[in-house]
Amino acid sequence: MNGIKRESVACLGFMVALALAACGKAPPSGSSSPVGSSSSQGGEASPPAEPIYRDVAIPVENYLPFAISRVTIRDAYGNEASGRGTSACCYTLRGTEFTVTWDYYDEDERIRGQKNTYHGEAKVSYRPEKASFRNKLATLAIHIFPDHHVELDFPNAILLEPRLPFRHAPQWMDRYPELDARFRLQGLPPRQPPMFDSYETRSRAIRRAMVDGWLKYRLTTIEDLGAYAYFRMAVNRRFDAHPDVEPLLATGRGKPGSVAKGLDRLSPAVMNDLRSDRFAAVGVPEIDPKLRPLAFEPDGPALRLRPREEPEDTAGRELPPGDVSIYWIDHASHALRRYSGFKPREDIVKLPPEKRPDGPWWFETHKDRRAAIRENVHEAWLKYELLEAEDLARYTYFKLDINETFDAHPAVHDILLDSRDVPGHFAKALDGLPLKVLSELKKNSFTPVSVPALAPHHEPEGAKAR
């Protein structure tokens, strides 16, 4: 009887298997096949399963020389995650094809009243390695590179490991005193004369120069990028076009550290050519203009010798926007605090008698002092397009204390023409004026040259006289 039952069960199992095969289904198995294993039909590999990332944070590593305001990543199924340039949580994404978009802006443009916002977009194909693949991952990092390509990864650490060394570049560049800022971090005393008005402006200029080194020559080490930034900012803006320098940069891509060592070993003759900007330039890689959509770019003293131009008429030029002029006036006012003679009477009377300056004071009230600074700030911009606070403060000081027509001196006028493209150059050059020129300015004993004219509606009402 038991034998009959066993035969009946075997026959029933065989009939079920035949029925399943007729329907195109495989017989049930005790364990499922792993993802990516070979199929029994035809020996072909089955397509890998689509990854699903649940409850992930989306940090962003920004290598652009600009600030990012918003980043969004979308998968092919309509899921998306977004944030404002920092880690955002928690999202679910699926698949291997993604689109990353971001909005960015330049902080120097914002300071000067330009509210431009730019847009970037990149397609990314990414599948995590088999060893690190999980259905639930904590962090999906987005790396946005200066050429607008994007890379994704799942970092093993909480803090992202940057792929380009821009994050700590300003501190590393402290070894170059020429790239100083008037406001330094605590413990770093200022060196005179400073190239930049603030540490933030200095940091942005350094990052911008290093990004150029990556875009042109794919330099990746902090030593190579730092040397490139120093030469571009403090020696010559087009230093890489020198015939002895360009081959060094072109071959440095696959030799980390070689560019920094090579630039340190440049001969005195080459350095003299670079500083005087007198050499036959060779071709260098060009940066796509779409990656640099900015009109204003703060840089170091990349002085270009230029002929004296015909005086300009400011009739068609408007005064800067109100918020921009306030920025200029505030920073120029702060820079003028070093000159005790420009203190208003209400500050002087607070000093002990032994510390009060002799003679009359310049201004009766702070309002009078600010009005005089405002007039000279606007004049410096209208005539010579000066922007940096140190340049504006030195212009105001010479205008009020040295000679009202000081900019008509031939030596000073040449400096002003050269300073239009080089923030900070005017203040530095005036600090180094020869004693003969200073004497001629104070005695008003020089032959004036033509200077840009102020339109009638731009003429100042006049600062308070001594």
URNORSUL-V247305 format. One record per backbone hydrogen bond with DSSP energy under -1.0 kcal/mol. NH is the residue of the N-H (numbers start at 1). CO is the residue of the C=O. If there is no record, write none. Layout:
BEGIN
NH_CO + NH_CO
END
This chain:
BEGIN
5_1 + 6_2 + 7_3 + 8_4 + 9_5 + 10_6 + 11_7 + 12_8 + 13_9 + 14_10 + 15_11 + 16_12 + 17_13 + 18_14 + 19_15 + 20_16 + 21_17 + 22_18 + 23_19 + 24_21 + 25_20 + 37_34 + 39_44 + 44_41 + 46_37 + 53_93 + 56_91 + 57_138 + 58_88 + 61_142 + 63_144 + 67_105 + 69_103 + 70_103 + 71_83 + 72_101 + 73_81 + 74_99 + 75_79 + 78_75 + 81_73 + 83_71 + 91_56 + 93_53 + 95_51 + 98_124 + 99_74 + 100_122 + 101_72 + 102_120 + 103_70 + 104_118 + 105_67 + 110_106 + 111_107 + 112_108 + 113_110 + 114_109 + 118_104 + 120_102 + 122_100 + 124_98 + 126_96 + 140_57 + 141_153 + 142_59 + 143_151 + 144_61 + 145_149 + 148_145 + 151_143 + 153_141 + 166_164 + 169_166 + 172_168 + 173_169 + 174_171 + 176_173 + 179_176 + 182_196 + 188_185 + 195_180 + 196_180 + 202_198 + 203_199 + 204_200 + 205_201 + 206_202 + 207_203 + 208_204 + 209_205 + 210_206 + 211_207 + 212_208 + 213_209 + 214_210 + 215_211 + 216_212 + 217_213 + 218_214 + 219_213 + 225_221 + 226_222 + 227_223 + 228_224 + 229_225 + 230_226 + 231_227 + 232_228 + 233_229 + 234_230 + 235_231 + 236_231 + 239_236 + 241_238 + 242_239 + 245_242 + 246_242 + 249_245 + 250_246 + 251_247 + 255_252 + 258_255 + 261_257 + 262_258 + 263_259 + 264_260 + 266_263 + 271_267 + 272_268 + 273_269 + 274_270 + 275_271 + 276_272 + 278_273 + 282_241 + 291_288 + 292_289 + 302_300 + 303_301 + 314_453 + 317_314 + 325_321 + 326_322 + 327_323 + 328_324 + 329_325 + 330_326 + 331_327 + 332_328 + 333_329 + 334_330 + 335_331 + 336_332 + 337_334 + 339_336 + 342_339 + 343_340 + 345_363 + 347_344 + 348_344 + 349_345 + 351_348 + 355_352 + 369_365 + 370_366 + 371_367 + 372_368 + 373_369 + 374_370 + 375_371 + 376_372 + 377_373 + 378_374 + 379_375 + 380_376 + 381_377 + 382_378 + 383_379 + 384_380 + 385_381 + 386_380 + 392_388 + 393_389 + 394_390 + 395_391 + 396_392 + 397_393 + 398_394 + 399_395 + 400_396 + 401_397 + 402_398 + 403_398 + 406_403 + 408_405 + 409_406 + 413_409 + 414_410 + 415_411 + 416_412 + 417_413 + 418_414 + 419_415 + 425_422 + 428_424 + 429_425 + 430_426 + 431_427 + 433_430 + 438_434 + 439_435 + 440_436 + 441_437 + 442_438 + 443_439 + 445_440 + 449_408 + 453_312 + 458_455
END
